[in-house]
Each structure stands twice: as structure tokens, then as C-alpha cells.
């Protein structure tokens, strides 16, 4: 993604956040007024929830501004990860609001006070439900379109808020019909919803900072682009690093004939890097080479046999990067073992023993590769 597209994306995020701030300020003010007038803790806590949404949107705007700063000497890969930091701050605000709401609701549960609902109360809460449904759908859709985790989370939170406001409205109706005061119970439910949303947002932000697994379909598309080059037999070890939404750099190994010249490999690498950047927005900073033995039938047969020996073991996902040098009596290859196995090291050692037993005169250098 070039700087023009990044700036356009940032403007969309800020504009959407401003819409959310305006809507939530209006809702918070209206709910706080009717909540205080009707002595309804549930409505007041719902207003507090809207205030936390305002703070979340403000943090999102600040985070987007900081993330959009140009790369500098200290941060040559840009400041895109500030969006993940801002998402964590949003989660912290939401969690605090949820815990504070739970404390207030628990107090009202111990010392209940009958609310005094009016037609205005019902009108405000019904309008709040409608506004939150529209706002949540709008913000979430924009967040998905521009790949903004903070906006997507805010949109989902707004849809949760609509359900919360609806529960307050139902509690008011139950009180008027039966005289049963469920304000404290509803307040606790509201706080639980807020806390749940905060925990989910925090988990998503931590995943982004720690480096979560990329979507397998997206990785497959990049590999397909790489393998379209006529000199490439396979693409392996594709590793991507995120420096903000849609700001990726990566590396990959490609398997090519062992007869290629350095000039041919250089041209191939440039073609691949250009294609991947154009189609997927990924800057490949390294394209490593696996040489494929092409002029020895004995090695081809050995490769097939060793592949069969390795893949017979349950938990082996792939073998690649095979290269044999019969003059030096060495064989290299990588093996990917499923992370779900309890003892991956034990399986790796077992594979080495089996391969060495089949070819005792050769020296094997087997790398246990990552399942990325």
C-alpha cells in the first residue's frame, strides 16, 4: 500500500470515528438525563457505556494519526503498529468501564431503588437501540473495508450496545407490568457484556502485536503468484511480518533447477518481488533459493524414497528443500512437523534415525522447519 492509499485509509478511519463520537455523545447525554430523572441505574450505566465508546473513538483517531507518520531513521519501517497499541488502549478503556459498571450495579442490587419511568424514557431508549444498530453496522462495515481492527471492534461493540439498550428497555417494561425491579440484574448483565467485549478486543490486539498466523488463503494466493514464474518449481517458508494493517514485508524460499546461472536467478527474483508487491502489497525483502537436482536419476529416486520414509510418520506436514551432493555424500532437506504434536523433537529425531538407517553412507542435515 503506497502513501497515498494509506492517507486515504486514515481519513476514512478518522471520519468514521468522528461520526461515532457525535452519535455516542448525543446518546450518552440523553441517557444520562433520563436515567438520573427516572432514578434508573441501568440507564445511567448504559450512558457510561456510551462515554467509553467516545473515549475509544478518540483513542482510535490518535492512534491512526500516529500510525500514519512517515518512516524515519529511528523507525525505518514506519509507525503502523501504533494502531495495535491504540486498540489495546481502547480495550483497556472498555474493560475499566465494564468493571466500574459492575461495581455500581452490585451496589444497586444490594440497595435497590424503584425507578420512575416515563414515556420520554421509553422513547429515548428505543431511539438509542435504533441509532446503535445503524451506527454499529456502518462502523463495522467501514472497518472491514479498510482493514481497521479498531473500527471493526468499535462497530461490533456498538451492536452489543444496541442489545444492552434493548435489555434496559425490556427491564423497564417488566417493571411497569409486574412491579419487579430488575435494574441491578440488568446492570450486572450490561457490565458483563462490556467486560466481555473488552477482553475480546484486548485479545485481538495482543494477537496482532505478538504476530498471529496469517490467513491461509491469503498465503496460498501469494505462493501461487510466486509459482507462476516459469523458473519456479515450488515456494516454501513464506514468512510475513506486519508493520500495521496492510503493511507487510516478507521472505520466501523458491525451488529452482540447479543449473540456473546467477544472472537468471537475479532476474527471476526481481520478477517475483515486483509481481507480489503489485498483486498483494507485500514487499519481499528476501527470496532464498533451494536448488533442485535435475541431472541425476539416482538422486531423483533417492528423493522419492526419502520423502516416503519421512511422510509415513504421523504429524509430518511437508518435506521440501531437498538437495543431494553425492560427491560430498551429503543430503539436505527441511521437514515441517505439526505444532499439535506433543513432542515434535522426538518425532524429528525418529525421522533422522530412519533416514540415516536407510542411507548409512550419507550425511544428513535435516532442518525442522516452522509451520507458518
LOKOLZA-44579 format. One record per atom (N, C-alpha, C): x, y, z; residue in three letters. Coordinates in pm, whole numbers, plus 50000, padded with zeros to 5 digits. Example, Ala and Ser with C-alpha at 12.3 -4.5 7.8 and 13.67 -1.06 7.14 Angstrom:
513194943150780ALA/512304955050780ALA/513204967050780ALA/512854977550708SER/513674989450714SER/512905000350787SER/
// end
This chain:
500864988150000UNK/500005000050000UNK/500895012450000UNK/500705021449898UNK/501535033349892UNK/501015043949989UNK/501805054950000UNK/501475065150100UNK/500145071950071UNK/499795073449942UNK/498515079649907UNK/497355071249957UNK/497435058049937UNK/496365049049984UNK/496295048850136UNK/497475049450202UNK/497495049650348UNK/496805062250400UNK/497105073650337UNK/496495086250380UNK/494985085850359UNK/494545080250247UNK/493105079150221UNK/492445070150325UNK/493095058950356UNK/492555049850457UNK/492455056950592UNK/493485064450629UNK/493485071550757UNK/492345081650764UNK/492085088550653UNK/491005098450651UNK/489645091750672UNK/489475079950611UNK/488215072650626UNK/488025068450772UNK/489105063550835UNK/489025059250975UNK/488675071051066UNK/489335082451044UNK/489075094251128UNK/487645099051108UNK/487205099850983UNK/485845104550955UNK/484795095451021UNK/485005082451010UNK/484065072951070UNK/484075074051222UNK/485255076051279UNK/485355077551424UNK/484655090151473UNK/484755100851395UNK/484085113351432UNK/482575111451433UNK/482065104051334UNK/480625101051331UNK/480235093451458UNK/481065083751497UNK/480795076151619UNK/480835084651744UNK/481785093951750UNK/481885102951866UNK/480625111451879UNK/480185117251768UNK/478995125951771UNK/477765118151816UNK/477585106251759UNK/476415098151793UNK/476435093951940UNK/477595089651987UNK/477695085052125UNK/477575096252227UNK/478045108252193UNK/477875119552283UNK/476395123052299UNK/475665122952188UNK/474225125752194UNK/473505115052276UNK/473855102352251UNK/473205091552325UNK/473545092052473UNK/474805094652504UNK/475235095052644UNK/474505106152719UNK/474405117852657UNK/473725128952722UNK/472255126052746UNK/471585120752643UNK/470165117752656UNK/469905106952760UNK/470725096252757UNK/470545085252852UNK/470845089752995UNK/471885097653012UNK/472235102353147UNK/471115110853204UNK/470525119353120UNK/469435128153167UNK/468225119953211UNK/467755110953126UNK/466555103153162UNK/466875093153272UNK/468115088453276UNK/468485078953381UNK/468475085353518UNK/469015097453527UNK/469035104453655UNK/467625108853697UNK/466835113353599UNK/465475117753631UNK/464575106253676UNK/464815094453616UNK/463975082953649UNK/464605074153758UNK/465755078153810UNK/466465070353912UNK/466765056053865UNK/467155054953736UNK/467435041753678UNK/468935039753664UNK/469495030753747UNK/470935027953739UNK/471285021253608UNK/470355013153554UNK/470635006253429UNK/470825016153315UNK/469965026353310UNK/470095036253203UNK/471345044753222UNK/471665048253346UNK/472885055953373UNK/474115048053330UNK/474155034953361UNK/475295026653322UNK/475375025253171UNK/474225024953107UNK/474215024652961UNK/474815037452905UNK/474545048752972UNK/475145061452930UNK/476665061152949UNK/477115055353060UNK/478555053953085UNK/479205045652975UNK/478485035452930UNK/478985027152821UNK/479205035452695UNK/478275044652667UNK/478435053552551UNK/479625062952567UNK/479875067552690UNK/481035076152714UNK/482335068552687UNK/482365055752725UNK/483565047652698UNK/483765045952548UNK/482655045352472UNK/482755044552326UNK/483345057352268UNK/483005068752328UNK/483575081552283UNK/485085081552305UNK/485505077252423UNK/486945076652452UNK/487655067052357UNK/486995055852326UNK/487575046152234UNK/487795052352097UNK/486805059952049UNK/486925066351918UNK/488025076851917UNK/488165084252026UNK/489225094252036UNK/490605087552029UNK/490735076552103UNK/492005069152101UNK/492285063851962UNK/491235058951893UNK/491395053851757UNK/491915064751664UNK/491375076751677UNK/491815087851592UNK/493285091251619UNK/493655091851748UNK/495045094951784UNK/495985084051733UNK/495565071451752UNK/496395060251707UNK/496565060251556UNK/495505063451484UNK/495575063851338UNK/496525074951292UNK/496455086351359UNK/497345097551325UNK/498805093651347UNK/499105087551461UNK/500485083651491UNK/500955072651396UNK/500055063151363UNK/500425052151274UNK/500715057051133UNK/500115068251095UNK/500295073450960UNK/501545081850941UNK/502335083551046UNK/503565091451032UNK/504535084750936UNK/505265092750863UNK/506235087450766UNK/507365080150839UNK/507975070050772UNK/509145063350831UNK/510265073350857UNK/511045070650961UNK/512175079350991UNK/513375070551025UNK/514465077051064UNK/515695069651090UNK/515535059851206UNK/514785063951306UNK/514585055351423UNK/513585044251395UNK/512615046851306UNK/511575036951273UNK/511495035751121UNK/512475029051059UNK/512545028450913UNK/511395020850848UNK/510675012750924UNK/509555005250868UNK/508215011750901UNK/508265024250946UNK/507045031650972UNK/506515029951113UNK/505325035551136UNK/504725035651269UNK/503375028651271UNK/503155019751174UNK/501845013451159UNK/501385005451279UNK/502325000051356UNK/501924991951471UNK/501315000151584UNK/501345013451572UNK/500675021751671UNK/499165018951672UNK/498635014051559UNK/497205010551556UNK/496914999051652UNK/497864989851665UNK/497674978651757UNK/497744983551903UNK/498644993151926UNK/498754998852061UNK/497465006252096UNK/496945013952001UNK/495695021352028UNK/494545011752051UNK/494535000451980UNK/493484990352001UNK/493544984752143UNK/494774983152196UNK/494924978352334UNK/494414988852433UNK/494685001552405UNK/494195012252493UNK/492665012752491UNK/492085010952372UNK/490615010552362UNK/490074999152447UNK/490724987652438UNK/490284976052518UNK/490374979052667UNK/491444985952707UNK/491604989452850UNK/490494998652897UNK/490115008452813UNK/489025017652849UNK/487715009952864UNK/487455000952769UNK/486214993152774UNK/486184984252898UNK/487324977952930UNK/487384969453048UNK/487134977553176UNK/487734989253184UNK/487534997853302UNK/486055001653316UNK/485435005353204UNK/484025009053207UNK/483174997253254UNK/483524985353208UNK/482764973453247UNK/482894970253395UNK/484114971353448UNK/484334968553591UNK/483634979053678UNK/483734991753637UNK/483055002353712UNK/481545000353710UNK/481004996353594UNK/479574993953583UNK/479144982353673UNK/479964971953679UNK/479644960453764UNK/479594964553911UNK/480514973053951UNK/480564977754091UNK/479294985554126UNK/478894994754038UNK/477695002654063UNK/476444993854063UNK/476384984653967UNK/475214975953958UNK/475084966954081UNK/476214962154131UNK/476184953654250UNK/475654961454370UNK/476044974254379UNK/475544982654488UNK/474034984554479UNK/473524986554358UNK/472084988154341UNK/471324975054364UNK/472014963854340UNK/471384950954366UNK/471204948854516UNK/472174953754596UNK/472084952554742UNK/471114962754800UNK/471084974654739UNK/470214985454790UNK/469354990754676UNK/468344983354636UNK/467534987254519UNK/466704999854546UNK/466485007154438UNK/465635019054442UNK/464715018654321UNK/463405018654345UNK/462465017454235UNK/462575029354140UNK/462735026354010UNK/462825037153911UNK/461455043253884UNK/461475054653816UNK/460235061653780UNK/460255064353629UNK/459795054253556UNK/459835055153410UNK/458715064053357UNK/459035070553243UNK/458035078853174UNK/458065075353025UNK/457145081552952UNK/457125079552808UNK/458415084252743UNK/458995095052797UNK/460265100052744UNK/461365089652760UNK/461365082752874UNK/462355072352899UNK/462305061752790UNK/461085057052762UNK/460935046652660UNK/461335051852522UNK/460975064252493UNK/461325070052363UNK/462825071152343UNK/463525075952447UNK/464985077352438UNK/465655063852420UNK/465235053852498UNK/465875040752489UNK/465575033752357UNK/464355035452306UNK/464015029552176UNK/464855036052065UNK/465015049152073UNK/465845056151974UNK/467295051751984UNK/467765049452108UNK/469155045152129UNK/469405031652063UNK/468445022652074UNK/468585009452010UNK/468735011051859UNK/467855019151799UNK/467885021051653UNK/469195027651609UNK/469615038151681UNK/470865045151645UNK/472065035951656UNK/472115028051764UNK/473265019151783UNK/473315008151677UNK/472165003151635UNK/472144993051529UNK/472684998751398UNK/472245010651363UNK/472725017151241UNK/474205020551250UNK/474595026451365UNK/475985030451384UNK/476915018351383UNK/476505007651453UNK/477344995751460UNK/477574989551324UNK/476504988351245UNK/476634982451111UNK/477534991051022UNK/477345004251031UNK/478145013350949UNK/479625012650985UNK/479955013851114UNK/481355014051157UNK/482025000651130UNK/481324989651157UNK/481924976451134UNK/482204974150985UNK/481274977950899UNK/481474976050755UNK/482644984450704UNK/482744996750751UNK/483875005150710UNK/485184999250762UNK/485164994150886UNK/486364988050943UNK/486844976250862UNK/485914967750817UNK/486294956250735UNK/486814960750599UNK/486204971150545UNK/486604975750411UNK/488024981350410UNK/488404988550517UNK/489734994650521UNK/490704986550608UNK/490274974750655UNK/491114965950736UNK/491614972950862UNK/490664978950936UNK/490994985551063UNK/490414977351178UNK/491304971151256UNK/490844963251369UNK/490114971651472UNK/490594983951493UNK/489954992751592UNK/488534996251551UNK/488334999651422UNK/486995002951375UNK/486064990851378UNK/486574979451334UNK/485754967351334UNK/485304963851475UNK/486244965151570UNK/485894962351711UNK/484884972451763UNK/485034985251725UNK/484084995451768UNK/482694992851713UNK/482644988351587UNK/481354985251527UNK/480674973551596UNK/481464963251625UNK/480894951751697UNK/480424955751836UNK/481204964651900UNK/480824969452034UNK/479514977252029UNK/479324985051922UNK/478084992751909UNK/476884983551892UNK/477064972651820UNK/475974962951805UNK/475654956251939UNK/476714953552019UNK/476484948552155UNK/475694958852236UNK/476044971552219UNK/475374982252294UNK/473884982752261UNK/473554980152134UNK/472144980152096UNK/471384969452174UNK/472014957752188UNK/471394946952266UNK/471264950852413UNK/472294957952464UNK/472264962552603UNK/471114972452624UNK/470994982352534UNK/469924992152546UNK/468554985452536UNK/468464975252453UNK/467204968052440UNK/466854960852570UNK/467884955352637UNK/467634948452765UNK/467154958452872UNK/467694970652869UNK/467234981052963UNK/465774984452935UNK/465444985452808UNK/464064988552769UNK/463114977452815UNK/463554964952799UNK/462724953652842UNK/462554953752995UNK/463654957053066UNK/463574957753213UNK/462554968253257UNK/462524979453187UNK/461554989953219UNK/460134984953197UNK/459944977753085UNK/458624972353056UNK/458184962253160UNK/459114953653203UNK/458784943653305UNK/458384950453436UNK/459084961253472UNK/458774968253596UNK/457374974453591UNK/457044980553478UNK/455734986853467UNK/454604976453467UNK/454874964753411UNK/453834954553402UNK/453684946453530UNK/454814943653597UNK/454774934453712UNK/455204940853843UNK/455874952253836UNK/456404958353957UNK/457714952454003UNK/458264942753924UNK/459534936453961UNK/460704945253917UNK/461574948954011UNK/462704957653983UNK/463924949153948UNK/464254948853821UNK/465404940853774UNK/466584949753737UNK/466594962153785UNK/467634971753749UNK/469044966653782UNK/469204961353904UNK/470524956453944UNK/470974944853860UNK/470054935653831UNK/470394923953749UNK/470774928353608UNK/469964937253550UNK/470274942253416UNK/471604949653415UNK/471874957453520UNK/473154964453530UNK/474334954953529UNK/474204943753602UNK/475274933753602UNK/475434927353464UNK/474314924853397UNK/474384919253261UNK/475074929053166UNK/474754941953181UNK/475404952053097UNK/476914952053121UNK/477294951753247UNK/478734951953278UNK/479424939453224UNK/478744927853229UNK/479334915453177UNK/479564916453027UNK/478584922452957UNK/478724924252812UNK/479904933452781UNK/480024944352858UNK/481124953852835UNK/482474947252861UNK/482574939852972UNK/483834933253006UNK/484194922852900UNK/483194915352856UNK/483444905152752UNK/483984911552624UNK/483384922852584UNK/483854929752465UNK/485294934752484UNK/485604939952603UNK/486954944852630UNK/487984933852626UNK/487654922352682UNK/488584910952681UNK/488844906452536UNK/487774905752457UNK/487924901752318UNK/488794911452239UNK/488574924352259UNK/489374934452190UNK/490834933752232UNK/491064931552362UNK/492434930552411UNK/493134918352351UNK/492424907252343UNK/493004895152285UNK/493374897152139UNK/492514903652061UNK/492804906151920UNK/494044915051905UNK/494134925451988UNK/495274934651979UNK/496574927452016UNK/496524919052118UNK/497724911552158UNK/498144901952048UNK/497184895551982UNK/497504886651871UNK/498264894051762UNK/497804906251730UNK/498464914051626UNK/499894917851668UNK/500074921651794UNK/501394925551841UNK/502354913651847UNK/501844902051889UNK/502684890251903UNK/503034884151768UNK/502194886551668UNK/502434880751537UNK/501584868351516UNK/500314870251485UNK/499414858851466UNK/499604852851327UNK/499114840751311UNK/499194833951183UNK/498334841351080UNK/498894843250961UNK/498154849750855UNK/497114840150797UNK/496114845850733UNK/495064837850671UNK/495684828550567UNK/495344815750576UNK/495954805750488UNK/495624808150342UNK/494424813150315UNK/494034815950176UNK/494894827150118UNK/495164837250199UNK/495994848450155UNK/497414843750123UNK/497964835250211UNK/499304829950188UNK/499334821350062UNK/498284813450042UNK/498224804849923UNK/498204813149795UNK/497494824349799UNK/497444833149682UNK/498824838749650UNK/499584842349753UNK/500934847649730UNK/501824836649672UNK/501724824649728UNK/502524813449675UNK/502184810649529UNK/500914811249495UNK/500504808949356UNK/501114819249263UNK/501144831749307UNK/501764842349228UNK/503244839349206UNK/503934835049312UNK/505354831949301UNK/505584820249205UNK/504734810049216UNK/504924797849136UNK/504534799948990UNK/503924811248956UNK/503624814148817UNK/504884816948736UNK/505964820448803UNK/507224822848731UNK/507694809748669UNK/508074809848544UNK/508414797348474UNK/509624789948531UNK/510454796748609UNK/511644790148663UNK/511414784148801UNK/510264786748861UNK/509994782448999UNK/509234769149001UNK/509774759549077UNK/509114746549093UNK/508254746149220UNK/508534754549317UNK/507754754749440UNK/508174766449527UNK/507254770949613UNK/507524782049704UNK/507294777249847UNK/508294779749934UNK/508234774550071UNK/508714785250169UNK/508424782750297UNK/508924791350405UNK/508514805950386UNK/507294808150340UNK/506814821850323UNK/506514827850460UNK/507264838050496UNK/507114844650626UNK/506754859250603UNK/505664863750666UNK/505254877650656UNK/505324884250793UNK/505704896850794UNK/505744904850916UNK/504854917050895UNK/503984919550991UNK/503054930750980UNK/503604942851055UNK/503654954150985UNK/504044966751047UNK/502874976551041UNK/501694971051070UNK/500464978551063UNK/499554971750962UNK/498244974450966UNK/497314968450872UNK/497734970850727UNK/497834960150652UNK/498184960550510UNK/499564966550484UNK/500454965350582UNK/501844969850564UNK/502734957950597UNK/502994949650495UNK/503674936950517UNK/505004936450443UNK/505994930650510UNK/507224926750442UNK/507404911950466UNK/508164905350379UNK/508264890950394UNK/509484885150325UNK/509604872050337UNK/510674864550272UNK/510124850950232UNK/510804844450139UNK/510344831550089UNK/511524823950029UNK/511404810750026UNK/512354802349953UNK/511664796849828UNK/512364796949716UNK/511814791049594UNK/512744779849547UNK/512134769649491UNK/512904758249440UNK/513104759949290UNK/514364759349248UNK/514704761349106UNK/515724750749064UNK/515894749348933UNK/516884739848881UNK/518284743548927UNK/519084733348954UNK/520454735948999UNK/521384740448887UNK/520854741448766UNK/521684745548652UNK/521534760348619UNK/520694767648693UNK/520494781748663UNK/521744789948695UNK/521964800448616UNK/523084809448643UNK/522644820248742UNK/523634827048797UNK/523344837848892UNK/522514848748824UNK/522804851648698UNK/522064861948625UNK/520604857948608UNK/520344845348578UNK/518964840548562UNK/518204841248695UNK/518894837348802UNK/518254837948934UNK/517954852248973UNK/518874861348943UNK/518664875448978UNK/517434881048906UNK/517314878348777UNK/516154883148701UNK/514854877048755UNK/514914864248790UNK/513734857448845UNK/513304863848977UNK/514254866449064UNK/513934872449193UNK/513284886149177UNK/513774894049083UNK/513204907349060UNK/511774906149005UNK/511544896448917UNK/510194894548863UNK/509214890648975UNK/509644881449059UNK/508784876649168UNK/508464888049264UNK/509484895549305UNK/509274906649400UNK/508304916849344UNK/508444920149215UNK/507574930049153UNK/506134924949146UNK/505944912249110UNK/504584906549098UNK/503884905949233UNK/504604901649337UNK/503994900349470UNK/503634914049526UNK/504484924049503UNK/504194937549552UNK/502984943349481UNK/502894941349351UNK/501794946949272UNK/500464940349307UNK/500454927149319UNK/499194919849338UNK/498744919349484UNK/499714918449577UNK/499354915949716UNK/499824926649813UNK/500584936449765UNK/501044947049854UNK/502084942549954UNK/502774931549925UNK/503794926150015UNK/505184928749957UNK/506054934750038UNK/507434937149995UNK/508294925250036UNK/508714917249939UNK/509584905949968UNK/511024910949978UNK/511554911150099UNK/512914916050119UNK/513964905150101UNK/513524892750093UNK/514474881750074UNK/513814870349999UNK/514474865749894UNK/514004854049819UNK/515154844149815UNK/515084834149903UNK/516134823949909UNK/515944813249803UNK/516974805349785UNK/516984795349678UNK/517164781249734UNK/516304772149690UNK/516514757749707UNK/516854752149570UNK/518024745849559UNK/518434740149431UNK/517824726249414UNK/517264723549298UNK/516654710649268UNK/517574702549178UNK/517964690849224UNK/518804682149142UNK/518054678249014UNK/518644680948899UNK/517944678548772UNK/518684669048678UNK/519934665748705UNK/520724658348608UNK/521174644748660UNK/520484639348759UNK/520894626548817UNK/519644618548855UNK/519404607648780UNK/518224599248806UNK/518324592348942UNK/519544589148985UNK/519734582549114UNK/519254591549228UNK/519574604449217UNK/519154613849321UNK/517624615649319UNK/517044615749199UNK/515594616949188UNK/514894605249258UNK/515424593149238UNK/514844581349303UNK/515044582049455UNK/516234586749497UNK/516514588249640UNK/515554598349703UNK/515304609049632UNK/514404619349684UNK/513004613649709UNK/512514605949613UNK/511184599949629UNK/511144590349747UNK/512184582049762UNK/512214572249869UNK/512304579050006UNK/513164589150018UNK/513294596150146UNK/512004603450180UNK/511354609250079UNK/510084615950104UNK/509034606150157UNK/509044593950104UNK/508114583750153UNK/508424579850297UNK/509704578550328UNK/510094574950465UNK/509644585650563UNK/509864598250527UNK/509554609350617UNK/508044610950635UNK/507294610750524UNK/505854613350532UNK/505054601650588UNK/505694590150605UNK/505004578950671UNK/504764581850819UNK/505514591050876UNK/505364594551016UNK/504144603751034UNK/503284600251125UNK/502114608351152UNK/502534621451218UNK/502054632651162UNK/502414645751215UNK/503334653551123UNK/503854646951018UNK/504684653850921UNK/503774660750819UNK/503914673750806UNK/503074681450715UNK/503704683350578UNK/505034683950573UNK/505684686650445UNK/507184683850453UNK/507754679950340UNK/509204679150324UNK/509554687350200UNK/510574695750211UNK/510964704050097UNK/512434707950109UNK/512914714950007UNK/514304719550008UNK/515314708249996UNK/514934697349925UNK/515804685649915UNK/516924688449816UNK/518154685749860UNK/519304686749770UNK/520364676749815UNK/520834668849719UNK/521834658649749UNK/523114661449670UNK/524234659549736UNK/525554660749673UNK/526254647349694UNK/526184638749592UNK/526734625249608UNK/528264625349614UNK/528864635549557UNK/530324636449564UNK/530764638949708UNK/530064647949777UNK/530364650849917UNK/529624641550012UNK/528714633549955UNK/527894624050032UNK/527074631250141UNK/526434642150100UNK/525584649750192UNK/524194651450132UNK/523204651950221UNK/521814654250179UNK/521204664550274UNK/520564674550216UNK/519894684950295UNK/518404684750263UNK/517574686550362UNK/516154689250340UNK/515514694450467UNK/514364700850451UNK/513594706250563UNK/512344697850581UNK/511914696450705UNK/510674689250734UNK/509814697850827UNK/508534698650796UNK/507584706250879UNK/506754696450960UNK/506784698251090UNK/506064689451182UNK/504944697251249UNK/503794690951259UNK/502594697351313UNK/502824702051457UNK/502444714751485UNK/502564720051620UNK/501644712851719UNK/500644706051667UNK/499694699151755UNK/500324687051825UNK/501444682151772UNK/502114670651834UNK/502684674551970UNK/502594665452061UNK/503044668252198UNK/504574669452205UNK/505274660752132UNK/506744660852136UNK/507274660951993UNK/507384672851936UNK/507864674251798UNK/509324670251787UNK/510124672851891UNK/511534669551888UNK/511744654451879UNK/510914646851948UNK/511054632151945UNK/510784626951804UNK/509764632351737UNK/509464628051601UNK/510604631951507UNK/511144643851526UNK/512264648451443UNK/513454638851455UNK/513794634951576UNK/514904625651597UNK/514604611951537UNK/513334607751546UNK/512934594951487UNK/513104595251336UNK/512724606351274UNK/512884607851129UNK/514354606951091UNK/515214613851165UNK/516654613451137UNK/517194599251145UNK/516774591851246UNK/517234578051262UNK/516794569351146UNK/515534570651104UNK/515024562250996UNK/515704565250863UNK/515924578250836UNK/516574581950710UNK/518034577450710UNK/518704579250824UNK/520104575150833UNK/520254560050820UNK/519294552750873UNK/519324538150863UNK/519154533650718UNK/518334540850642UNK/518114537250502UNK/519324540650415UNK/520064550850453UNK/521234555250376UNK/522404557550472UNK/523004546950520UNK/524054548350624UNK/525334555050575UNK/525554555350443UNK/526804560950391UNK/526714576150367UNK/525534581750389UNK/525354595950363UNK/525244603950492UNK/525614616550486UNK/525474625550599UNK/524254634450575UNK/523304634350670UNK/522084641850653UNK/522074654450740UNK/521644665350679UNK/521404677750752UNK/519924681050737UNK/519174677550839UNK/517714678950834UNK/517314690550926UNK/516564699750872UNK/516104711350948UNK/514624709750981UNK/514284710751111UNK/512874710851147UNK/512354724951127UNK/511584726851022UNK/511124739950981UNK/509844743751057UNK/509484756551046UNK/508274761551114UNK/507054759251026UNK/505934756451088UNK/504654755651020UNK/504034769451022UNK/504234776850914UNK/503794790750908UNK/502594792050815UNK/
// end
